[in-house]
Structure formats: C-alpha cells, structure tokens
Amino acid sequence: MVWTDITRPQYRRKGLRYSSDTADEEWRLISPHLPPPRRLGRPRTTDLRAVVNALFYIASSGCQWRLLPDSYPPYTTVQRFFYSWCDDGIWQRINHELVMLSREASGRAASPSAGVIDSQSVKTAEAGGPRGFDAGKKVKGRKRHIVTDTAGHLLGLDVHPADRQDRDGAMAVLTSIWMLYPWLRHLFADGAYAGDKLATALAGLGQWTIEIVKRSNTARGFVLLPRRWVVERTFAWLGRCRRLAKDFEASVASAEAWIWIANVRLLSKRLARHRSAL
C-alpha cells in the first residue's frame, strides 16, 4: 500500500491499546451478533468486547493462550468463550452478515452469483489431529479449502487433511454454503477441479457451471491468471494474521474458527472505514 496523506488517517489505529483491538464502529458491526446474557444463573461480568479484542490479538500476533497480556480477561475465560462460540457457529454467522453488508456497500447484490474456489496446504504443529501429506506441494498437514466471490469475500471454508484431492474436498465447502448464497451457481477454478467427478457431484445441488482457468503452456515465470488471482489474494489477506502461519490447532473446528475470526476482523475494518468516509 502507498501511504499518502489520504490513506494514512484511514488506517490509523490511534486511541486503541493494541492495533488489533476493535474501534467503536467495528464493535457496532460485531456486537449485535454475539449471544446475549442468559436469563437464569449468575449475571455476566465479562466484557464481550474485551473477549473479542483478545481473540483478535491472538489471531493477529499468533501468541499462545498463556501469553495473552494481562490487559485482557484471563486466557481461560477467553478460551471458554472461544470454544462456546466455535460450537455455536457464531463467527460463521457474523462473517455471513458482514459479507452481505460489504457487497451492498460496494453496489453489489447481497448474494453473489459467481465464486472462485481453491485450497491452501499448510503444515500442522505437534498438537495432533487430522492431517495428511500433499504430494504435490510436499506438505504434511491440512488443506484450507475456501470459496470467495469475485471481489475476494470469504463465502465458505472447509479444513481437511492435505492428502484429500481438491475435487473431493470441494463438495464439503460448497455444500456448506449453497443455501446461504442461493444465487451462487458459477465457479472459477484451476485444473485440479477439472473432469466430470465434481460436476456430477454438484448436480444434486442444482445447476452449476465450472469454468477452468488454465495457465498457458507457453507461459514463463509469474503470470496473472483471470479470476484465480482473487482467491489467492484472499489467502494473502488471511495470512496477515500470524495465527494462520501454520495450523496449530488439534481440532479442525478450531482451525476453521481462527480463519473466520481473521476474516471478520478484516471485514469489520473495511466496513468501518467505508462508513466513516460517508
């Protein structure tokens, strides 16, 4: 990014304890989707904004749970909310809402009609859990399978062992979003998704078309491929969160939750800047 007198104030995080903390406008986008206090039992004493800030701090810095600064709630409290929200799918719902708001803010329809699909193989740590060996990338770990719209918004994801082929792993992520985005029926993909296997499996979800964007056999070096660069840029955006440098999680559910958290952090910042500019 080129820092100018116009862009610098837009991205300044002045007034926050840590740059990963939520600004007021960002918190107004997230807070309505968090669970309210229970009607029975002990009253809630934990500030949910502090919990969200703690999760954003871990995602951004990549620190361990026990290294969470004292300015946040105890790490055990943050963990309890993290796993509870992970089980309830809170972050997926927040992401879905923010994606629609972001698309509408840019003048697009809330539900996309075309998407881009791809996977990213990442190494796992000693925590264990499901894993496999990706012979093509020479990586032992897991694959992050994602679908974005043509603007790069994360629509759906599925984490699975890296030894699963892309055309086999695609069905899980597409099945999880076909009801959330009912107009999504066209996919841009690379050669790993070619063939009749995926197209036949998608027949049960409606009429889909898959457009394979191939690299030219005569190309040399880096070549910007139409549409496919969008999903690669989304992987780069997510990679700004150091928690995603490797897959440190023992469970697939936790691995997916951190990706959702990273994307919600990105979208809330983007929407807040757009609203402040109005």
Secondary structure as the mmCIF struct_conf table of DSSP 4:
data_model
#
loop_
_struct_conf.conf_type_id
_struct_conf.id
_struct_conf.beg_label_comp_id
_struct_conf.beg_label_asym_id
_struct_conf.beg_label_seq_id
_struct_conf.end_label_comp_id
_struct_conf.end_label_asym_id
_struct_conf.end_label_seq_id
TURN_TY1_P TURN_TY1_P1 ASP A 5 ILE A 6
HELX_RH_AL_P HELX_RH_AL_P1 THR A 7 TYR A 11
TURN_TY1_P TURN_TY1_P2 LYS A 14 GLY A 15
BEND BEND1 ARG A 17 TYR A 18
TURN_TY1_P TURN_TY1_P3 SER A 19 SER A 20
BEND BEND2 ASP A 21 ASP A 21
HELX_LH_PP_P HELX_LH_PP_P1 THR A 22 ALA A 23
HELX_RH_AL_P HELX_RH_AL_P2 ASP A 24 ILE A 30
HELX_RH_3T_P HELX_RH_3T_P1 SER A 31 HIS A 33
BEND BEND3 LEU A 34 LEU A 34
HELX_LH_PP_P HELX_LH_PP_P2 PRO A 35 ARG A 38
BEND BEND4 ARG A 39 ARG A 42
HELX_LH_PP_P HELX_LH_PP_P3 PRO A 43 ARG A 44
BEND BEND5 THR A 46 THR A 46
HELX_RH_AL_P HELX_RH_AL_P3 LEU A 48 SER A 61
HELX_RH_3T_P HELX_RH_3T_P2 TRP A 65 LEU A 67
TURN_TY1_P TURN_TY1_P4 ASP A 70 SER A 71
BEND BEND6 TYR A 72 PRO A 73
HELX_LH_PP_P HELX_LH_PP_P4 PRO A 74 PRO A 74
HELX_RH_AL_P HELX_RH_AL_P4 TYR A 75 ASP A 88
TURN_TY1_P TURN_TY1_P5 GLY A 89 GLY A 89
HELX_RH_AL_P HELX_RH_AL_P5 ILE A 90 ALA A 105
TURN_TY1_P TURN_TY1_P6 SER A 106 GLY A 107
BEND BEND7 ALA A 110 SER A 111
BEND BEND8 SER A 113 SER A 113
STRN STRN1 ALA A 114 LYS A 123
STRN STRN2 THR A 124 THR A 124
TURN_TY1_P TURN_TY1_P7 GLU A 126 ALA A 127
BEND BEND9 PRO A 130 PRO A 130
STRN STRN3 GLY A 132 ASP A 134
TURN_TY1_P TURN_TY1_P8 ALA A 135 LYS A 138
STRN STRN4 VAL A 139 ASP A 149
TURN_TY1_P TURN_TY1_P9 THR A 150 ALA A 151
STRN STRN5 LEU A 154 PRO A 161
TURN_TY1_P TURN_TY1_P10 ALA A 162 ASP A 163
BEND BEND10 ARG A 164 ARG A 164
HELX_RH_AL_P HELX_RH_AL_P6 ASP A 166 THR A 175
TURN_TY1_P TURN_TY1_P11 SER A 176 LEU A 180
BEND BEND11 TYR A 181 TYR A 181
TURN_TY1_P TURN_TY1_P12 PRO A 182 TRP A 183
STRN STRN6 HIS A 186 ALA A 189
HELX_RH_3T_P HELX_RH_3T_P3 GLY A 191 TYR A 193
BEND BEND12 GLY A 195 GLY A 195
HELX_RH_AL_P HELX_RH_AL_P7 ASP A 196 LEU A 202
HELX_RH_3T_P HELX_RH_3T_P4 ALA A 203 LEU A 205
BEND BEND13 GLY A 206 GLY A 206
STRN STRN7 THR A 209 ILE A 212
HELX_LH_PP_P HELX_LH_PP_P5 LYS A 214 SER A 216
TURN_TY1_P TURN_TY1_P13 ASN A 217 THR A 218
BEND BEND14 GLY A 221 GLY A 221
TURN_TY1_P TURN_TY1_P14 PRO A 226 ARG A 227
HELX_RH_AL_P HELX_RH_AL_P8 ARG A 228 LEU A 238
TURN_TY1_P TURN_TY1_P15 GLY A 239 ARG A 240
BEND BEND15 CYS A 241 CYS A 241
HELX_RH_3T_P HELX_RH_3T_P5 ARG A 242 LEU A 244
BEND BEND16 ALA A 245 LYS A 246
STRN STRN8 ASP A 247 ASP A 247
BEND BEND17 ALA A 250 SER A 251
HELX_RH_AL_P HELX_RH_AL_P9 VAL A 252 ALA A 277
#
